[in-house]
Amino acid sequence: MKNTAHERKEKTQKQKPFSSIYFIGKQTPHWPIACFAASLSPEKIYCHLDMRGLKILDRFTSTQVHAVNPTEPSNGKTHGGVSRAKFNSRLIKSFGSNSKPKTLSSGSGAEALLLPCGVPATDLLEPSIDPHLKPSDFVENLADLYRRLEGCSSQSERSLLCVEQYSLLSGHGDPKLLRRCLRAARQNAADVNDKVVLSAWLRFERREDELVGMAAMDCGGQVMECPKVALVNGVDPDLVSGHCQCGKDAAKAVSVPAFKGSECVGLDEEGSDVSFCIGDEEINCRRCKIASLSSPFEAMLYGSFKESKKGRIDFSENGISVKGMRAVEVYSRTRRLYLFSREIVVELLSFANRFCCEEMKSSCDAYLASSVDNIDDALVLIEYGLEEMAYLLVAACLQVLLRELPSSLHNSKAMKFLCSSKVRERLAMAGYGFLLYYFLSHVAMEESMVSNTTVMLLERLEECATQRWQKTLVLHQLGCVLLERRKYKEAQFHFLAAAKAGHVYSVAGVARTKYKQGQQYSAYTLMSSIINEYKPAGWMYQERALYNIGKEKILDLSTATELDPTLSFPYKYRAVANLEEKQIRAAILEIDKAVRFKLSPDCIELRAWFFIALEDYESALRDIRVLLTLEPNYMMFHGKVSGDYLVGLLSLRVKQLSEAECWMQLYDQWSSVDDIGSLAIIHQMLGHTPRKSLLQFRQSLLLLRLNCQKAAMRSLRLARNNSGSEHERLVYEGWILYDTGNREEALAKAEKSVHIQRSFEAFFLKAYVLADASLDSEASSHVIQLLEEALKCPSDGLRKGQALNNLGSIYVDCGKLDKAADCYVSALDIKHTRAHQGLARVYHLKNQRKAAYDEMTKLIEKAQSNASAYEKRSEYSDPEMTKNDLNMASQLDPLRTYPYRYRAAVLMDEQRETEAIEELTRAISFKPDLQMLHLRAAFHESIGDLSSALQDCQAALCMDPNHTDTIDLYNRARD
C-alpha cells in the first residue's frame, strides 16, 4: 500500500507565511467590496503611475515610502463621506440584482465606488522575510551538525543538538522531520527541566489543546508527552519509545497511605521530652525525632548548644506558625504529608529549607509538585518554588503553563511573569534557559508576529542565547518581528547583528529596512554586493528585484524563479503586472503556476480578486471558500474584510446547490482529481451542517493531499470533536496519532473501534497502518482481509474506490496481477480516477507498455491535478517522451524530486558527470531532499570525490539517520 499512499496523502510541507496583497488608495474596513459591486472593465484597472521611464538613480533616491497598513477613517464613513451602512447596502443591492451586471465602461454607478478603492499594484507587493535560519550553504551546515551528533557522548548535549537541528530544518517546513527532531531531543533529555519543555512542545505540535475533553495535564498515552514521566530525572531509552502506563497505575499513584492509631495526633506531656514554644503555645515533641530531621537540629538538641539541656525551647522568632510546628512534629514521627493542607506544606517547605531538612524539603517539593493542576495555582506556587529552591515544584508549575499553550499566552498574569527579565534570571538559577524561551517565543510568533508578548519573549530569548546559532536565530527573528511592527531602525540593528554573526540571509532584512526608510539605492547596492560575493540563490534576486526597475526588475524575478521555482512572490508580481497591462486571463494563468504546487492563502486571495475582476463569481467564491478552509478567520484584502462576509455577498450571484446537488458535485470533482474544487464544495456543505464529522474528515484527506498539514490536522481534530459515537471518535483519534508518528497507538485505536462496532473507516485505518510497514506474505494477507472486511461495511463510492485502489496495490505487491486489475477496474467503475495509475502498473508488469502508457494518458486527461500523472507516465514512455513528461511534471510542480533524479541519472549514464551533479545541485538548493542528497553522494563517489560524497551522506543522515542505503554508502566512502 506504500505505492498508493497518495490515496490518502502525499509528503506534507508546512506552509510558510506570505505577505498580504496591497492596494493603492485609501482603505476602510469594507472598501474592497466596492470592487465587486459591479463588473470590472479592464480600461479602469490600470491606475498606478508608470515610473519605468524615470532614470534609475532618480527612482532610487526617492524618499517616498508606501504605506504598508494605511490607517482607516475613524468617523465610521467610507470614501466620499458615505456611511458604511449605506455603502454596504448599495453593495448588497448590486450583488443581489438578478439582471446582467454592467461593466464600468457602460456608465454604471459602480465606477464611482470602484475608483477610490484602487487595485492590486506591483509597486506595493512585497515578499515576507522568512523568520527561520537560512544558511548560505545548507548542506554543509547539515553535514557539520551530523558530525557533531555522531561524536557527541553526552545525552544532554545531544538533546540540545537535536534542538539546533530543529531550528536548522524549520525553514523547510517538513512537519514529520521537525517532529522527529523534537522526539530525538526529548528522548535524549536527561534532566527534568528539558523534559518538561520538550514534552509540552511535542504536545503543542499535536495541538491537543483543541481536542474536546482533553485537559492540559492529561496523559494522551504517549510516554514522551506524559506530564508525570517528564518530572522524573534521568534517561530511560526503552521507556520513551513505549506506550505510557500511567493511566493504568493512576489508582496506585494517588493512593493515600493509612495512618495507624493516633499517629497524626499531637503528643501529650508524658510522650514528649522536649517542647517548642511559639507565643503562648507549646508543641510537645520527641527530641530524637526532631533531631533526625537534619544535622543542625541534631547539633542543637544533642550537641554543645544550651538547647540540648532545655526541655522548653523558644521558637517564636523562627518564622513558623503553631500549626506549622505541629505539622513538623507529626512529620518527624510519620514522614507523611497527606493530611496537611497545601498552605501548611508550603510552610513546611520553608522550614525545611531554613533548617536544612533535606528529606522534608524533598517530600514537600514532590507533594506540592503533584498538586499543581491549573494556571492560577502554578503562578502562586512557582514563586515559593523559586524562593525556596524547590526545583521539582518549579518544573511542575512551568509544565502547567507550557501545556496550556497557546491559551496561557493570553493570560496576563502568566505573561507578566514569563516576560519579566528578573523572572528570567531567577529561572536561570533553577536551570532554565534558551530551550524554555525558544519554545515560548516559537508559540508566540505562531500566534502573532506583532504582539508585545512576542517581542518581550524574544528579548528574554536573546538574554538566554549563548551559542552562535542561538544568537543568530534570535537576532534574525527579532529583526523580522520589528520589521512587521514597522520599527525599521531597530529591525535593521538586529538584522545587521545577525548578518555579522554569519547569517547571510539577514542581509535581506537589512536591505528591506533601508528601503522602508527611503534608502532604495542603498538597498539595491547591498543586494548586488551579496549576489557578487556569494553563490547566487533565488531569494537574493527576488530581494534585489524589489529595488530594481523596468526590465532589470523583470530579469531579476525571472532569475529568482529559475534558481528557486518555489518562491511565490515572482509569480504574484508577474500576475499583477499582467493585470496592470489589462490582461486578466494572463494574470490568472500566472498565479495558477504558484497555486498548482503551493496552496498558500495570499496566492488564493489574489486569484479570487482576478476572478472577480473577470466577473467569474463562481470561481472567485470557490477560491474564497478554499482560503477559509486553510485559515477560517482570514481577513481578506489586507485585513479589511472577513472572508465569510465576502462568501455571503458572492453567494448572491452564484446558483445555490441543494445538499444532494453538493454531494453529486463533490463526487464529480473528487473523481476528476480536482482537490481545490472538492475543498470548496465541502466548505459549502459544512455551512449547512457545521458539525458533520464525516465531511471534516474528508476535508482533512484533501488538505493532506495538498500538503497543507496544519489545516488538515485542524480538520481532523474537528472531526474527532464532532464525532457522534465512540467508535467513530476512536477512528479519528487513530488518524491523528498516525499522522503524528504514533503508529502503534493508532493501531490500538483502530482495533478498539472495530471491537465496539465494525465499520469501513475502522478496518481501513487498521489496514492502512499495518501496510505502512514492510509486509511479508502473511502480513499482506492480513491487510487484504482487512480491506475486504472494510468493503463489506456501508460507505460511499469515494471511500470504497480508495479501498479498492489500495487493495489492488497489495495484490500487485503479492504478484496477483489479475486480482489487482479486477480491483482497479472496479474502482474505475465507481469513478475513482486515480485507479488508472494502478491499472497502468499492472499492464507494465505484464509487459504491456503501450497499454500502460494509454492508461496514464487517460488519467492526465481526466485529472485537474496531474503533475504526478505525467511523472508516472514517463516510466512507460520512450526516452524522448519521458523527457517531455518529466519536464511537464517539473513545470507543474517543481517540488517533485523524481524528475531531477531521473535527468541526472540519464546524464550520468551519458558520462556527463559534471552536468549530472549540477542538475541535482540546482534542485537541492531549493528542495533539500534525502534521495537527491544520496544520489549526488553516489555520483561524487563514482568520480572519486570522496570528501563531497561524505558531506552529502552526512547531510542526508542528518535528515534520516536510519536510511540504510546512505549508511552503506557513507561507510564505503569513509573507509
N, C-alpha and C positions, 0 to 999 in steps of 0.2 A: 504493500500500500504506500510505501515511500514514494514510488514513482508517480502517484496521483495525489500527493499531499496538497497540490494546488486546488483540489476539490474543496478543501476547507480553507486553506490559507497559503500564502507564499511567505518567504522570509520577510519579516517586518522591519521597518526602519522608522525610528522615531522622527516625527516631523519637526523641522526647525522653524523658529518664529520668522515671520516676514513682515516688512513694514507695510503700513496701510497705504491706501490709494489717496493721493492728494488732489485737490481740485482748486481751480482758480476761482476767485471771487469770495465775497463774504459768505460765512457759513452760519447756519442756525440749526437748531435741533431737528428740524424737519425739511431743510432746504432741498435735499436731493429728490424728494418725492415730486417736486415740480418738473424734474427731468422726465418723469414717467407720465405726467398728466396728459401729455399729447404725444403723438408720434414725432420722432425727431427727423429733421431734414439734414442731410449731410452739409448743405450750404451754411447751416448755422453752427456746425460743430467746431469748426476751426476758429478758435477765439484767442489764441495766445499770440504774443508778439514774436515775429520771426527775427531772431537775433543772429542768424547764421551769416549775415553779411558784414557784421562788425569785425574789426580787427581783433585778433586773438588776445593781444595784450590788453586792449581796452576792455574786453569781456572779463579777463582775469582780475583787473584792478577795480572792478565794480565793487562798491561796498554794500550793495543791496543784499539782504538775506531774506529769503522767502520764509514766511511763517509756516511752521510745521503744524501748529494747532491753533488756528485763529480763535480769538475769544468770540463768544456769541453774545448778541444783544441781551440785556437784562430786563428789557421792558416788555417781554412776552410777545414781541412782534417779529415778523419775518421781514424780508426785503420789501422796501417801499412802504413800510408802515402798516402792512396788512396784518391783522391779528392772526395768531396761529390757528385759532378755531375756524375762522373764516377761510384761511389758507387751506387747511386740511379738508374743509367742507367742499371747496372747489375741486380739490384733487379727487375726492371720493366720487363726486359727480362725474368728473372726467373719466375715471376708471369704470364707473358703473354704467356709463352710456352704452347702449346696445348698437348704436349707429357706428358706422365705419369711422375710425379715428382719422382726423385730418392731420396732414403734415404741417410743419411750421411754415412752409412756403405758401400754404393756402390762405394765410392771413388769419388763422385762428387766434383766439386769445391766449393760447398756450405759449406763444412766443414771449410774451411779457413775463410769464412765470419762469421760462427756461433760462433766458439770458442772464439774470442776476445770479443764477446758480453756478455757472461755469461747467467745465467738462474736465475729464482727466487730462493732465498736461505733462508732457515729458520733462519739463523743467523742474517739476516738483516730485518726481519719482525718486526714491532712494532705496537701496538695499539696506537691511539691518546689519549691524556689526555682530558677528557670532560671539556670544559670551563664553565660549569654550576655548581651551588651548588648541592652537593650530600650528604645530611646529613646521618649520620650513622643510625639514626632511623627516617626514612622519615615520617612514620605515626604519631609519636609523635610530630614532627615539624608541620605537617599539623593540628593536633588537637590543639596545642598551638596557632597557627595562627588563627584558627576559634574562639577560646575562646576570643582572643583579638579583633577580628572583632565583635563578639557578644556583648562585653562590651564597645565598642567604641561609644562615643556620639558625638564627633567632626567629621564633614564630611571631613575636610581636613586631619585629622589623618586617617580616614577610607580610603581615597583615597590613601594615602601612604602605608597603609597596603595591599591594593589590588595590588600595585606595588611590594611589598615584596612577595605576593602570586604568582605573575607572575614570579619572579626570582626563586622561590622555585620549580615551576612546569615546568620551561623551559627545564630542563634536561629530562623530559619525553615526550616532543615534541608533545603534542596534540594541533594542531592549534586552534581548536574550544574552548578548555578550556583556552588557553592563551588569545585568543581574548575576551573571557568573562571576564577575569581578567582586561584587558585594558578598556573594556567598563564600568565595575564597577568603576574602578579608575576615568575614565572621568566623569561618572555620579555623583560621589561624590566630584569632584573637585570644589572648591568654588572661587578660585582666578584666575585671568587671566593667570598668569604665568604657573600654572599647566595645565589649559585648553588648552593653545596654544601648549604645548609639547604633551599632550595626544591625542589631535585631529590630530596632524601631525603624531603621532605614529600609530594611527588607520588607517590613510590614507596610510602610508608606508606599513603596513601589507597587505593591499589590492593591493599594487603596482599600484596605479592609474597613476603613472608617465609613465607607459608603455602603457597606453591607448591613441591612436591617437586622437587628438582633445581635450584632457582634459588638461587645463592649471593648474599650481600648485595652483593658488588661486581660481579656480572654485569650486563651491559647487556641490557635486555629489548627493545631495538630502538627505544625512544622517545628521541629525541635530548635532550629536556628532562630526562630522568631518567638520562642516561648519566653514570656517575661520572668518566669521562675528560674529557668535554666540560665538566663542571662546574668542572674545575681550570684551565680556560683563561680568562684575563681578557678582558673586552670583550663587546660585544653583536653578534650576527650574526642579524638578524631572519629571513633566509632559512634559516639553519641550524636554528634552533629549531623551525621548522614542518615540517621534513623528517624522514625516517627515518634513524636513526643507521647509519653505515657502519663503526663501529669494529670490528665482528666480522670484516668482510672485510679490514680493514687490520691485524688482530692480528699476523700474522706480521711485517709490516713494523714494527709498533710495538715488538715485543720483540726485534728482530734485534740481535745484538751485533757491533759492528764488529771486523774482524780486525786484529790487531796485526802490524805488519810487522817482520821481523827481530827484534832484541832490544830493542825499544822499552821493554818492561817490565822489562828487566834493569838493575840499577844501573850507574852509570858507574865506570870504573876511574880511576886517578890521572891517566893521560895524557889522558883525555877531559874532565876536570874542571878548573876553575880556582878553585874555592872549595870548602871542605868545612865542614859544620856538625857540631860535636861535641856529643854527648849522652852524658854519662858517659864511658865508655871507648870508645864507638863513634863512628866518623866516617862521615858520609854525603857522598859526593862529588857535587857539583852543578856546573852551568854558571851562572856569575854572571848572564849575560844572561837566562837562562830564569827564574831565581828573581826577578830584578828586574822581569820583565814581569808578575809576579803582582799587584803593587799599587804604588801610589805610595810608601808607606812603605818597601817593600823596595828600590825604585829609589833612594830617597834614601839608604838605609843602605849600599847596595852601590856606588853611583856618586856619592854626594854628598860632603859635607864631614865625614861621620862617620868615626871611626877604623876601622870595619869595612870601609870601602872600600879600605883599604890592606892588609888582612889576607887571608891565604889560608886561615886556620882561624878559624872563629867559634864561640865557645862558646854553645850554645843550650840548655843544661841547665836553665835557670830559666824557660823559656818555655812549660811545660805541654804538651809534645808528646813522645810516645814515639819510640823509634828506628824502629819500624815505621811510625808515622805520618809521620815526617820522610822516610823512604824513599818513602812514597806521595806526599808533596808533590813530591819530586824527579821521580818518574815523571809526575805530573800536569803539572808545569811543562813537560815536553817533549811530552806526548801529548794533554793536555787531556781525558783519559778516566778514568772511574772504574769501569768494568765489572768489572775483575779484583780489585777490593778487597772485602773483607768489609764488612758493614754497620757493624760496630764501628769499622773504620778510617775509613769515610766520615763517621761521626759525629765522629770526632776531627778529620778534615779540616775539617768544618763549623765546629767551634770555633776551629781555627787560622785559617781564612779570616775569621771574624768578628773575631778579635783583631787581625789584621794587614790588615784592610780589603781582602781579596782578593775583590772583588765577583763576578768571573766564577766563581771557585772556589766561593764561597758559593752562587751561583745554581745551579751544577751539582750541588753536594751536596744542596741543598734539593730540586731536581727529582728527583734519583736516589732519595733517601730517600722522597720522597712517592710515587714509583711502586712502592716496595717494601712499602708498608703494605697488608696484606690481612686482618688479624684484630684482634680487640679487644685482646688481650694486647700485641701489637706497638704498636698505636696508643697505648695508655696509657703505654708506655715512651717512645716516640719523641716524643709531644706535649710531654713535659717538656723534651726537648732543643730542640724547635722553639720553644717559648716562651722558653726561656733564651737561645737564640741568635738570636731574632727571625727564624727561618726560617718565614715565614708560609705558604708553599705546603705545607710539611710539616705545619704545624698544621691547615691545611684538609683535607689528606688523612686525617689521624688523626681529626679530627672527623667527616669523611664516613663513615668506617668505623663509628664509634659511632652515628651517626644512621641509617645504613642498616641497622643491626642492630636498630633499634627494632621492636617493643617489648621484645624479649628482653634488650637491653642495660640496660633499667630494672631487671632482676633481677640484674645483675652488680654485686656490692657495691663492687668497686674502681672501676668506671666511675661509679657514682652518688656514691661518696665524692669522686671528682674533680670531677664536674659540679655537685654540690650545694654545693661549698665556696665561701664568699664571696670568699676570697683568689684562688681559681682564676678566679672570675668577673671579678675586677679584672684579672688577667693576660690573660684572653681579651679584655677590653675594649680593652686596649692593642694587641691584634692585630686589632681592628676588629669584634669580635663583641659583639652587644648584645641588644636586645629580640627580634629575629627568632629567634635561636637558642633563647632561653629560652621564647619563646612556643610554638615547636614542641615543645620538651621537656615543658613543662607541659601542653600540649594532649594529648599522648600519655599522660602520667602520669594525667591526670584521666579519660581513657577507660579506663585500666586499673583505677584505684581512686581514688575521691574522698576516701578517708580515710587513705591511706598517708602515712608520714613523708616519703617521697620527693616526693610531690605537694606537700606543704606547703613543703618546702625549695626545690623548683624554682620555686614561685610566689613565694617570698620573694626568690629571685635575680631573677625577672622584675620584681618591684616595684623592685628596685635599678636595673634597666635602663631602666625606663619614663621617658620624657622628655616625650612629648606628652600632651595632656589625655586623649585617648581611651584611650591605653595605661595611664595611671594609673587611670582609671575602671574599665577592664576587669579589671586585676589586683586592685584593691581589692575589686571585687564578687566575683570568683572566690575570693579568699582568704576572704571572708565566707561563701560557700557551703560551702567545704571545712571551715572551722572549725565551721560550724553542724552539718554532718554528723558531725564529731568531738565534738560536744556541748561545745565550748568557747565558751559563749554570750557571755561578756563580750568576748572577743577578736573573735568574729564580729561583734558589734554595733559595735565600734570600726571595723572595716573597712567594714561596710555604711554606717555613718554618714559615713565619709570619702568613699565613692563617691557617696552622695546629695548631699553638699555640693559635690562636683565636677560636679553637674548630672544625675546618673543617677537619675531619679525612681523607677524600678523597685526600686532598692536599698532604698527605704523599706520595702518589703515584708519585706526581710531584717531591718531594724531592728525592725519590729513583731513579727516571729516570735521574735527573740531576747528581746525584752521578755516576750513570752508565756511562753517557756520558763523565764524567771526569775520567773514568778508575777505579772507585771505585765499582766494581761489587759485591764484597763480602759484602761491607758496605750496598749496596742497598738490597742485599738478606737478611741480618740480620734485617734490618729495616722493611721490609715487613713481615718477620717471626714474629717480635715482635707485629706488628699490628694484625696479624691473631690470635695470642695468647691472645691479650688484649681485642679485640672487637669481637662482633658477626660476624662470618665469612660471607663474601659476595663474589660474583663471581669475582668482579674487583680485590679483594685482591690476590686471587690465580692467576688470569691472570697476574697481575703485577709481582708477585714473579716468575712466570714461565719464564719471560724474563731473570732472573738472575740465574736460575737453569740449570741443565744439565741432559742429559740422561733420564733414566726412571722417575726420580723425576720431570723433566720438563713436561713430558707427563702426569704424575699423577696430577700435578697442573692444567694443562689445562683441564683435564677430570673433576676435581673437580669444576673448574670455570664454565664449561658447565652445570654440574649438578645443581649448585647453581643458575646460570643465563644462561639459554639456548639461550638468545637473544644476547649474546656477539658474535660478528662475528670473532674476532681475533683467538680464538681456532680452528674454522673451517678452517680458512685460513692457520694457521700453520700446521695443520694436512694434509691439501691438498698439501701444498708444500713439506712436509715431504714424502708423497706418491710419489710425482714427483721425489724427490731425490732418492727414492728407485726404480725408473723406473716403477712405477705403475700409468700411466697417467689416465687410466679409473677410478681407485680408487680415484685419486685426484679430478676428475670431480664430482664423486658421493659425496665426502665430501663437496666440496664447494657448491654443489647443496642444501645441507641441510640448508645453510645460505640464499641462493638466494630465496628459497621457501617462506620464511616468511619476508625477508627484502631485498628489491631490492636496494642494495647500489652500487654505482659506482665502488668501489675498488674490491668487490667480482665479479661483472660482468666482470671487466677488467681481473682479474686473471683467470676466467673461459675461457675467449676468448683466453688467452695465451695457456691454456691447449689444447683447440680445435685446435689451430694452430700447436702445437706440435704433435697432433694426426692426422694432415693433414685433419681435418674436417673443411675445409674453410667455408662451408656454415653456420655451427653453429657458427663459430668464427665471421663471418660477421653479423649474427643475433645479437649476443651479443654486438658488437661494435655499431650497429645501435641503440639498446636499450640504451646503455650507452650515446650516443649522444642525445637521446631523453630526458634523465634525465638532462644532462649537455651539451648543444650544443657546448660549446667551450672547451670541455675536452681534455687535453693533456695526451696521454697515456704513460705508461711506464716511470713513474716519470717525467712527463712533457717534454719529449723529442720529441714526435711525435704527431701531431694532429690526432684526430680520423677520421676526414674527409679524410686525406691523406691515412690512412690505409684502409678506405672503398674503395677508388679508386683502391688501389692495390689488395685487396682481391676480388673485383668485377671481376677482370680479370680471376679469377679461378672459378667463380660461374656463372651458366647459368643466363642470364638476362631475366626477365619476361616483357611481354608487359603489358600495363595498364589493359587490360581485364583479363589477367592471374593473375595480382596482386589482382584485385577485387575478383576473384574466390578463390585465396589462403586466402585472408582476411576473406572471408565468411566461408571457411572451418576451419580456426584457431579460429575465433570467436565462431563458433559452437562447437568446441572441447574445449572451455574454455581455450585456450592457449593465455593468455593475453600477455606474453612476445613475442611470435611469431607474434601476431597481431600488437604489437607496432613496431616491426621490419619492417613489410610489409608497415605500414602506413608511416614510416620514408622513406622507399624506394620510395613510391608513391609521397611523398612531395618533393622528389628530382627532380621529373619531373614537378610537379605543386606546387611550394612552397607557393603560396598564396591561396590555396584551403581551405576555412574556414571549409567546411564540414569535411574534413579529420582531421583538427586540433581539431575540436570539438570531433570527435571520439577518437582522441588521449587523450584528457582530461578525457573522460569517463574511458578509460583503466587505466590511471595513478591514478585516484581516487580509482578504484577498487584495485590497487596495493599499496594503502596507500602512494602514492607519491604526496601529495597535492601541494607542492611548484611547482613541474614541471607541474602538472595538471592545476593549475591556470595560469601558463605562457602560456600553450597551449590554454587555454580558452580566454586569452587576445589576443593572436594572431588571433584566430578565429574571435573575435569581430573586431579587426583592419582590417582584410582582408574580412569582410563580404561585399557582393555585393549589398545589399539592406537594406533599413532602417528596415523593419520588421525582417530580419534575425539578424541584429545588436542588435535589442531590445531583441531578444531571448537570445543571448549570454550574454548581459548585465544582463538579468534576472538571468541566472545561476550564474554569478559572484556574484551578490547580495545575492542569496540564499545560496551559498557556504560560504559566509562570515557572515551569520546570519541575513541578512536583508530580512525577509520573505515577509513582506507587500510590500516593494519596488519591490521585484522580481515579485510578483503577478501583480502589476501595469504595469510592463514592458510587461508581457505576455498578459495582456488584451489590451494594446496599440498595440502590434504586431498583435493580432487577428483582431483588428479593421481595421488595414491597409490592411492585407491580411490573409486569413485563411490558415494556414499551419500546417503540422504534428507537428513540433517542438514547435510551439506556444501553441497549445492545450495540448501537452504532458507536457510542462513546467507548465502550469496553473493547470493541473490535479495533477501533482507531488507535487507542493507547497501546494495545498489545502489538499491533502491526508496526508501531514506531520502532520497535526493537528488531534486531536481526532475527529472522524467522527460519527455523528448521522445518522439516516436513510436518512434524507433529504440531508445532505452534501454528503453522499455516492452516492446517486442517481445523484447528480450534477457531481461528479467525473466520474462516469460511463458514463454519457452523454458526458463529455469532451473527454474521451478516445475513445469513439465510433466515435466522430467527427474527432479525430486525425487519426483513422484508415481509414476514408473516403478520407483523403488527400494523395497526392502522397508521397511515401517514399520507402526505400528499405527494404528487408526482415530482416536485422539486427535490425533496429529500430522498425519495426512493430511487430517482435517477442517480443521485450521488452514491447511494449504497450499491447499486448495480455496477456503477463505474469502478468503485473501489473493489468490489468482488471480482470483477474482470481482471483488475491488476494483480490480485493474489493468484488467480488462476494462471495468469501469464508467468508469474514467478515460479509456479509449480510445474510449468511446462504443459498445462492443459489448455492448449490454444483454442480448441473448438468450443469448450465451455466458456472461455473468456470471450470469444466472438459472440456467442449467444447473449452473454450479459451486456456487451456493448450495444448490440442491435436492440435489445430490449430497452436499454436506456435511451437510445435514439428514438425509439417508438414513442416515448413519453417526452420527447423534445429536450433531452439532456444533451445539448450540443457538444459539450466537451468530450463526450464519448467517442467522437470522431478520432481524437488523438489516440485513445486506447486501441481502437479498431485498426488504425494505421500501424500501430506497433505489432499487432497480430499479423497483419499482411507482411510486414517487413520480416518477421521471424519465419514466415512461411516462404520467404524469398520472392514475394510478390511486390517488388519495389514500386512498380508503376501504380498498383492499386493503393499502396501506402501513400504515395505522393498525391494521388487524386483525393484520398480521404482527408488529408490535411488541407488540400485546396478547398474542400467543402467547408471546413472549419473556418478558414480565413475569410471566405465569402460570407459566412453567417455571423461571425463574431464581431462585435464592436471593438473589443479589446483583443487584439490579435498579434501582439509582439511575440508572445510565447509560441503561437502557432507558426509564424514564419521561422522562428528558431528551430522548432521541431521538424518542420518540413524540410529544412536544409539537410537533415540526416538521410533523406530519401531522394535527393536531387543529384544531378550531375555536377561536376566541380564548378562550372560557370553559374548555374542556377543556385548552387549552395552559397556562393559568394554574394549573389544578389539578395537572397533571402536573409542572410546574416547581416548584410548592410541595412536592409529594411528593418530588421529587429533592433539594431543599434540606433537607428534613426527614431523609431517609435519609442524605445525605452533604453536610454544609454546606461541604465543601471544594471542591465543584464550582462553577466560576465562571460557567458559561453562564447558569444561571437568573437570577443577579443582573444580568448584562449585558442579558438579554432584557427583564426587567422594567423596567430603567432606560430601555432604548430605547423601550418602549411609553409610558412616562411622558413621555419627550421628545417623542414624536410627538403626544401629547396636550397639548403645550406646558406641561407641569408640570415646568419645568426644575429648580426647587429640589428637588422630590421625587426627580427622576431622579438628580441629583447625590448626594443623601443616600443613596439606595439603594446606589450604588456606594461611597460613603464608608464606610458601615457594613460592607460586605464587605471593603473594603481594610484596615480597621482590624485584622482578624484574619487576612486572607489577601491580603497584597500581591501582586498579580498583574499581569504585563505588560499583558495585554489589557484588564483593568479600568482600569489607570492610563491607557492610551492612549485608551480610550473616554471617561473622565472629562475628560481633556485636550481632547478634541474637543468635549465639551459646554461646557467653560469657554470655548473659543474661540468657539463659536456664540453665546454670550451676551455676548461682549466682555470676559470676564475673562482677559486675556492673561497676566497675572502668574501666576495659578493654572494656566493651561494650560502655561506654560513650566516651572513646578515639576513638574507631573505628567510632562511629557515628559522632563525631566532625570532624574527618579526611574526612569522606565521604561527609559531608555537606560543608566542605571547597572546595570540588571539584564541588558540585552541591547543593547550599543552598535551592533549591526548590524540592528536592527529597522527595515526600510525605511519602513513607514507612519509610525512615530513620528518618524523622522528628517525626513520630509517635513513632518509637522505642526509639528515643532519649528522648522524653518527658516521656515515660514509665520508662526508666532507671533512669532518673533524679528524678522522683517522688518517 
